[in-house]
């Protein structure tokens, strides 16, 4: 066996220092990795030798990459090139667009743990228009009240509910070239000027470094027109249009309940039998059809024992087996922007959402109610809603910038059982933020009703030990630290 570390992410300032002190060279590019790995399937030479050749023939490597991607359609070679981006001074609304891409890594500035300054972005759609003055005044009122809440001892994670989606944030992003190309194409087609500008800025940074593996970056009809036409068609058929502005007096406090906030709208029927059948399929040489037939004949106790075996040696950080991915649940949620900021990070789920809708009301942290600031909070929300209604007449997508972390939207999310376990472990934990913890707990409660055996061990990381002990009469070997 021979294992060679072919490369790894290096800070660009280190690379620049190296280039200054070394001979002139053209091979400081991840394209050589892509080109050499692309040859593995048809070239008998050792891969480290192929890498050496690619470094010595950079222009030839670039031509090879372009031909393989463009002519042969083998786009996967671009996944061997990885980029890191520091992204600063972008709005919370734009961060939602950045983090829609599944196969990437993000670490974002937390509004839960850091006190916010008054930095906010004035979108190009509003800057210089008749709406700019009202936009700025509204956000300054929001920010002023934020600081008043902090002065009253309200923690930043609750005070932020009154701050806007125009508030600036930052994050670190790691992304491979294939997904980066997809990001560029999607951003070029965005209805938001900020997102289009961000894509253009990122492209200018990587285009000189890796021109051969990032090819299809232009705006396109598929991304630009599909949802517009869907919206027009549904509106013409009498459905409530997405750009309608609705008022609402509906509010939910931390412990309050809103009707239909979490709805289980679809799930795999006979889920427990299918989970058990999937486990039988892995453990026998029977077809799935026969395994399912056998599962249906098993007693409830036998099924439970089989599920328990999956967790017998599991610690709190272990995921259930992949067999748990064969059963699904779909939820229709109404969540605040603060909650969605965390929910969207679960990118292995299938997640789509509507625009933020003041008609759905707002979520008010209980701490704000307890300190007697609820009335003032609602006053700021009413000011915000009036401003939004005016801005939406001109551009209902950009009008969202003025809405707050308390405002809500509808989200459709489909998860398999294994992913719901992950959401539960992370979001029902003691350290989880209360808003998403409540949503997650309700999702899991509904899931346990329709697939009780499959969900036998679901719960937050902090409760795993007690769940484990209730089934096995002893604690797991490793306990979470708190």
Secondary structure as the mmCIF struct_conf table of DSSP 4:
data_model
#
loop_
_struct_conf.conf_type_id
_struct_conf.id
_struct_conf.beg_label_comp_id
_struct_conf.beg_label_asym_id
_struct_conf.beg_label_seq_id
_struct_conf.end_label_comp_id
_struct_conf.end_label_asym_id
_struct_conf.end_label_seq_id
HELX_RH_AL_P HELX_RH_AL_P1 UNK A 12 UNK A 21
BEND BEND1 UNK A 22 UNK A 22
BEND BEND2 UNK A 26 UNK A 26
BEND BEND3 UNK A 29 UNK A 29
TURN_TY1_P TURN_TY1_P1 UNK A 30 UNK A 30
HELX_RH_AL_P HELX_RH_AL_P2 UNK A 31 UNK A 39
TURN_TY1_P TURN_TY1_P2 UNK A 40 UNK A 42
BEND BEND4 UNK A 45 UNK A 45
HELX_RH_AL_P HELX_RH_AL_P3 UNK A 47 UNK A 56
HELX_RH_AL_P HELX_RH_AL_P4 UNK A 58 UNK A 66
HELX_RH_PI_P HELX_RH_PI_P1 UNK A 67 UNK A 71
TURN_TY1_P TURN_TY1_P3 UNK A 72 UNK A 72
HELX_RH_3T_P HELX_RH_3T_P1 UNK A 75 UNK A 80
STRN STRN1 UNK A 82 UNK A 91
HELX_RH_AL_P HELX_RH_AL_P5 UNK A 92 UNK A 98
TURN_TY1_P TURN_TY1_P4 UNK A 99 UNK A 100
BEND BEND5 UNK A 102 UNK A 103
STRN STRN2 UNK A 104 UNK A 108
TURN_TY1_P TURN_TY1_P5 UNK A 111 UNK A 113
BEND BEND6 UNK A 114 UNK A 114
BEND BEND7 UNK A 118 UNK A 118
STRN STRN3 UNK A 120 UNK A 120
TURN_TY1_P TURN_TY1_P6 UNK A 124 UNK A 128
BEND BEND8 UNK A 129 UNK A 129
TURN_TY1_P TURN_TY1_P7 UNK A 130 UNK A 131
HELX_RH_AL_P HELX_RH_AL_P6 UNK A 132 UNK A 151
TURN_TY1_P TURN_TY1_P8 UNK A 152 UNK A 153
HELX_RH_AL_P HELX_RH_AL_P7 UNK A 156 UNK A 159
HELX_RH_3T_P HELX_RH_3T_P2 UNK A 160 UNK A 162
BEND BEND9 UNK A 163 UNK A 163
STRN STRN4 UNK A 164 UNK A 164
TURN_TY1_P TURN_TY1_P9 UNK A 165 UNK A 166
STRN STRN5 UNK A 167 UNK A 167
STRN STRN6 UNK A 168 UNK A 176
HELX_RH_AL_P HELX_RH_AL_P8 UNK A 177 UNK A 188
TURN_TY1_P TURN_TY1_P10 UNK A 189 UNK A 189
BEND BEND10 UNK A 191 UNK A 191
HELX_RH_AL_P HELX_RH_AL_P9 UNK A 193 UNK A 207
TURN_TY1_P TURN_TY1_P11 UNK A 208 UNK A 209
TURN_TY1_P TURN_TY1_P12 UNK A 211 UNK A 213
BEND BEND11 UNK A 218 UNK A 218
HELX_RH_AL_P HELX_RH_AL_P10 UNK A 221 UNK A 236
TURN_TY1_P TURN_TY1_P13 UNK A 237 UNK A 238
HELX_LH_PP_P HELX_LH_PP_P1 UNK A 239 UNK A 241
TURN_TY1_P TURN_TY1_P14 UNK A 242 UNK A 243
STRN STRN7 UNK A 251 UNK A 253
TURN_TY1_P TURN_TY1_P15 UNK A 254 UNK A 255
TURN_TY1_P TURN_TY1_P16 UNK A 259 UNK A 260
BEND BEND12 UNK A 261 UNK A 261
STRN STRN8 UNK A 262 UNK A 267
TURN_TY1_P TURN_TY1_P17 UNK A 269 UNK A 270
HELX_RH_AL_P HELX_RH_AL_P11 UNK A 271 UNK A 283
BEND BEND13 UNK A 284 UNK A 286
HELX_RH_AL_P HELX_RH_AL_P12 UNK A 288 UNK A 297
BEND BEND14 UNK A 298 UNK A 298
HELX_RH_AL_P HELX_RH_AL_P13 UNK A 300 UNK A 311
TURN_TY1_P TURN_TY1_P18 UNK A 312 UNK A 313
TURN_TY1_P TURN_TY1_P19 UNK A 316 UNK A 317
HELX_LH_PP_P HELX_LH_PP_P2 UNK A 318 UNK A 321
HELX_RH_3T_P HELX_RH_3T_P3 UNK A 322 UNK A 326
BEND BEND15 UNK A 327 UNK A 327
STRN STRN9 UNK A 328 UNK A 336
HELX_RH_AL_P HELX_RH_AL_P14 UNK A 337 UNK A 343
TURN_TY1_P TURN_TY1_P20 UNK A 344 UNK A 345
TURN_TY1_P TURN_TY1_P21 UNK A 347 UNK A 348
BEND BEND16 UNK A 349 UNK A 349
STRN STRN10 UNK A 350 UNK A 353
HELX_RH_3T_P HELX_RH_3T_P4 UNK A 358 UNK A 360
STRN STRN11 UNK A 362 UNK A 364
HELX_RH_AL_P HELX_RH_AL_P15 UNK A 366 UNK A 370
TURN_TY1_P TURN_TY1_P22 UNK A 371 UNK A 372
HELX_RH_AL_P HELX_RH_AL_P16 UNK A 374 UNK A 394
TURN_TY1_P TURN_TY1_P23 UNK A 396 UNK A 397
HELX_RH_3T_P HELX_RH_3T_P5 UNK A 398 UNK A 402
BEND BEND17 UNK A 403 UNK A 403
STRN STRN12 UNK A 404 UNK A 404
TURN_TY1_P TURN_TY1_P24 UNK A 405 UNK A 406
STRN STRN13 UNK A 407 UNK A 407
STRN STRN14 UNK A 408 UNK A 416
HELX_RH_AL_P HELX_RH_AL_P17 UNK A 417 UNK A 427
BEND BEND18 UNK A 428 UNK A 429
TURN_TY1_P TURN_TY1_P25 UNK A 430 UNK A 431
BEND BEND19 UNK A 432 UNK A 432
HELX_RH_AL_P HELX_RH_AL_P18 UNK A 434 UNK A 450
TURN_TY1_P TURN_TY1_P26 UNK A 452 UNK A 457
BEND BEND20 UNK A 459 UNK A 459
HELX_RH_3T_P HELX_RH_3T_P6 UNK A 461 UNK A 463
HELX_RH_AL_P HELX_RH_AL_P19 UNK A 464 UNK A 472
BEND BEND21 UNK A 473 UNK A 474
BEND BEND22 UNK A 477 UNK A 478
HELX_LH_PP_P HELX_LH_PP_P3 UNK A 479 UNK A 481
#
